[in-house]
Every structure is written in C-alpha cells, then in structure tokens.
Amino acid sequence: MSARNGHRVTHDLLHSYDPYIGRLQKPAVVDHENITVEDPNRVGLNAATLDCRGRIYRWLRRGPFFQEDHYFRRSIRRARDGSMPVSVHEVPLMKKIVRLARKGHLKAACEEYRRATSIPPVEVYRALTAACVADGKLADAIAIFEDGDSRLFYVARDGEVLHNLLRCAIAAEHRVRVMWVYNLMRGRHYENNVVRAEVDVIWRYRIATLALEYLLDHSAGEEARAVYAYLVEEALADGDLYVRAGTLMREALQAGQTVQVSADVLAKVGLARSAEAIAPHVAAELYQRYVEGLAAGGSGWAARGLRLPRHTRG
C-alpha cells in the first residue's frame, strides 16, 4: 500500500505550481515535459507524508490566481545583472499608461495597466502613484504599489514610488500609513540583503525627513523620535548640507567652472558654522525669526520642543 492509500491522485490537479506544495525539503524543480500520473518526483499534493496537513490546507486556501501567479513567477528568467526582461511588444502599452497617468487620467491608466502581461518598468509605477497624490487617493496608491512589489520581483520598490506613497498618506492625513511607508522604506533583511532591493540613500533621506516633518506637526512624538533616531544612525541628519553642496557643485559645473571637493566644503555651506561664534546678535535674530515662523506656521510645537497652547496655533 502506497502513501496515498491506494489512490494515485489525491486532488483535482496533479501538479501545483506553488513551490511549497508537495516537497519535503526544498522547493520543487519541475520537469514540465515529463509530468506523469505516477508523480515520481512528488510534485503533486501528497497525502500521508510529513507536514502534509499544512500543505493540503495551503492548497485549500489558494486564491483565484494561485496557479497562474506561481507559474508566472517561476517562468520568468532574470538577466545576469538582475534586471527584468523587457517585452518589446508591450512598450507602446507601457508608454500609453505613463502618458495617461501624467495627464491625470488615473482610471484609464489603470484599465490599460490591467492589460499588461509582462512585468512593467518602474516608470509605470512612478507615474501611477504620482497621479494619486493630488486627490489623496491612498488606497489606490497602496494597491498599485503592492501589485508590483513582491509579486513582481520588487520592481515597484523604488524611492520615488515610496515618496509618492508617503505624499498620498500625508494628503489623506493617515498617520499609521505614514509610519507604514517609513517602515517599507527601511525594509527587511530579505529585501535589503537577499534580493538587493534597497532604496537609494537620497530617497531614504527625503522620505524620512518628510515623515519626520509630518509627525512633528501632528503631535506624534514617539514616532518622530524613532524616525530621527534612524536619521542619526544612518548619518543622514546632515543630508540637507550634502544636497545643498551637490546643488552648488552642479550649478558650477553647468556654468563651466571647475569644482574642487575639499574636506571643509560642508563647513562653508548653509548654517554649518556656529552663528554665535561669528556674531551673537545674528544668532538672536535668527532664533527670533524661527520662533515667529513656528507660531505663524500653525505648528503644534514650540521652539524648545514644548506643546503650544491651542489658541496660539494657526
């Protein structure tokens, strides 16, 4: 008597494309040219084996496109440099999606997006999520991002896409989703180290500072402390000085001047030097303007980090 109690097939489909059904040690490597009823490689749903109950329940819990999604993921062959293969015949469709999204026709762009049969380039997700920012369509932006995130080899895990998501969350005034985007940006070990889908440093800085500004303006002290600790830990707290120095260098290069990078470049940019060491009255004037700007801007925080009374806010 076999492990199937006399039955050769224990389910309605002999082979599941899910790599975690029917294997005991590692994901199945299937010879699609030689799938037989006997199933010698145990790629089907095997009963009466170790851990069979969880695999049977996984098969019973499968979604409507379970087989198609797993077949699609396993049939894609990435290039040697990790890039996705580009389908030449769908380039006009991708350009049409981007064009519609940039014009603000989000519904028409999503209808065209549903026609895609290959992995879209990241420009499609950038345009679609940017079209959601104006009206604060947070749910649409999240659905677009998650459709191209893990299911399509993290092609939508991009700094600009996450920045658009954060702007949608801020427009919708959704503090929980703001922290969700921040945690997405930080990523897990799997995304950052295994599949190498980490977010660029400049986008990490922009997302973290935008989230920090929103959290401070909305009395979320604990979350703001966590974001600021991340900025300090990653040495991104002085990122504005680097951005400003890079902007000045680019303008100088465009003007045809020579640029020399020295160790004291950042010390000469912005307010890196202590204003009190130069002139105490300048520092006092700067501080007074800072306090007036906080009071006029409607912030809920005083310059010393204390809560302002409600009648003093804008």
Steps between C-alpha positions, in 0.01 A plus 500: 500500500643836400497821700187597309306203634452345159410822322747642251349850490375672814372828359345657194831610345800272490752781511499828689732776387536611860857402598397426858239235426612142472867537597652397829842668489526769233279670239409274213700505178250377246568339165199636313562263209462191716202533734350155548220360707745300711671826606839350588647834610212570737410833347131445563306529824613194694288370785624299799845658497674715755349850510231402248217662697642852469558451129150367446358799688718734295357345186146537633565866591633586156382817333334542161829550310714270714622279217545781247699720739737224602544384141574859396755555776678174427505548125676839513874487444686807623801639320851450635504850649168441678288709264163388372452391138330767292220390269541699182141455386363670816716814487218707337258383770739607777551839335122543476459420871765756596349763268148454640624507859699819447192667353306406814277233345559246776203274424585470131865438584407221741273342239793492259726371779273197541572405137872455568622141482867565585672675786457877454803728540532710813400816308145362480473476878658842547243660268201311644584581862576863413151526349352401837667781696284795391172357633655303786394163356690299758324166446560513125868582549542214749329254264721609209814470710415160647413363156853567381689438823567141603283333234703656217849465647493832689498708183281761674731522803647830389583819685278723287206258525531488880529880511176528302338254741611713794359814338168318451498395866571859609229637269257247649626589853558134582768484770509120510567477128772764530686270739418205273672671206796585723533135604466394136783735413723349767416149378576160642815291477344305214436807286823683581748212499350196327326648197701825514198728462619770738388861455756760392652717771367828364144362495540357849598846619209670320242250627628510858512880517153539347360245746680672789354838406147356483533313830632805685215715368242244615618438856641151435803525727589133531486437127699817429764390750535166321536667159756748632697220665511327162630816334775533760585130484536505121696830508225673300429782746731735304355392168373849417857630505610227260206572270574872505869443432415265212260756355765772513754267337256413221425867434873574490561215255216617277653848502828352380692557821739256663387333821745392768366277776671563833434390855364841606236529225215427738638744756461780245144408399184604677507553877766241571711752687379619834330836456577591859874475432465752217251748648273445802240753380466306170427183697237681709333636187496155339347348812232769519402445136492125563258543792278734295500255211392217729218707649378617157529160334242332720742252651398329821852518639696787652865563421608324820300189414210586733136485401348835406158598642221430256399868461851591379500256209404601147 
